[in-house]
C-alpha cells in the first residue's frame, strides 16, 4: 500500500507541473523564466501548507483547500519565517493567482465544489488586504534607511570626474593584458558602471542587460535598453553618451572579440551570460576612487533620483507623471543631451532637501511676552479702515461678539 506522502506527490505534482507550464512565457527572457519558477514554487508551498492536518488519504479530491481557518494562519506562518510584509503580500498574491487558475481549470478528480472555491478566493483576498496594511509602514522604514545612507552630491560629482579620467587607462590595460584576464576586465566594468550610474541612476539590470546590438544601433549616441525589470511600466531605459564615451564602448567591443565574440551582452561574463557581480565591481571601483561609504547601485539610484526630483520646479514636482516615472523617454537626441546635462548639474550643486526646523521658544517666557516681542508681518503697520476712528473711552467694550446675536456696544 502506498503511503500518504507518496499519494500526495502523485496527485499534486502533475497538476503543479501543468501550472508551471501555464505561467511560463514561451520565448521570454531568462528573468521571466526565473519569475515563472518562483511563482510556481510559491503556489506549491501554499498547497503543501493547506495539506497540514488533513487526515484523509484522498488528496486527489483537493478538498483540503477548503480549510478557511488554515488560510488565515498562512501569513502568520510566513512572518515566523522572517519574511518582510511586502514578501508576505507577494506570497499570498501568488496563492490567489493559483486558486483562480484552479477555479477555471480544476483537475479531473477534483471533488471541490465551485461554491467552496469561491469561499477560498474570498478568504485569500481578505488576507491579502490585511497583509497590505503593513506594507506601507515597511516601505516607509525602508525609505528612511535609504535616506540615512544617501550618497552625497559631492561624491557623485567626484565619481564622474575620476572615472572619466581612469576609463581610458583601463582600456589600455585590457589591450596589453591577455585576452581572458578577469581583473582588468572587471575593473573596467566597475568604473564604467559607476560612471553611468552616477549620472542616470540606472538599476543593475539595466547595465547587465544592455546588449552589444543596442550599443551598435545607438542613434546619435543614444542607447535604448529594451530588456530590464520595469520595461512594462516605464518603457525603454535610455543612456545618452557623448562622442568620447561612445568611443570607449566601441573600443571595448573590439577588445571583447578577442575572447568572447559570440556573447550578446555588453557587460559580459567569460561564458554565454551577463556579468553576475556588477555591484561588487562598482563598489570596488568606488573604494579605489577614495569615495566615502560602500553604496550599492540602488543607493546611487536613490541619490540621483532625489537630487533630480528636488531640482525640478514646484509645479513639476507636484505632477503625478513626474512622481511615478523615473525613466524619461527622449523623443530626439538633442533633448536627450539636454536631459543628461540636467542630471550632471544636479550632482554639481548642493540642494537643500528640507527647510531647517523652527527654533523652540525660550524657556521661562510667557505667551504674552512672546506675542509682544513678535514683529508684525513684513513690518507693515496694522490696517485701518478709512473713516474709522477708535474710541478714546477705555471703558468701551463689545458684547455678544461671536455669539451669533446682534453686537451691542456698551459704554
Secondary structure as UniProt FT lines:
FT   HELIX           4..23
FT   TURN            26..27
FT   HELIX           30..50
FT   TURN            51..53
FT   HELIX           59..61
FT   HELIX           63..66
FT   HELIX           68..72
FT   HELIX           74..80
FT   TURN            81..82
FT   HELIX           85..104
FT   TURN            108..109
FT   HELIX           114..148
FT   HELIX           153..176
FT   HELIX           182..200
FT   HELIX           204..208
FT   HELIX           212..216
FT   TURN            220..221
FT   STRAND          222..225
FT   TURN            229..230
FT   HELIX           231..234
FT   STRAND          237..240
FT   HELIX           243..256
FT   TURN            257..259
FT   TURN            261..262
FT   HELIX           278..288
FT   TURN            289..290
FT   HELIX           297..311
FT   HELIX           314..317
FT   HELIX           320..324
FT   HELIX           333..346
FT   TURN            347..348
FT   TURN            363..364
FT   HELIX           367..373
FT   HELIX           377..379
FT   TURN            386..387
FT   TURN            394..395
FT   STRAND          397..399
FT   TURN            401..402
FT   STRAND          408..410
//
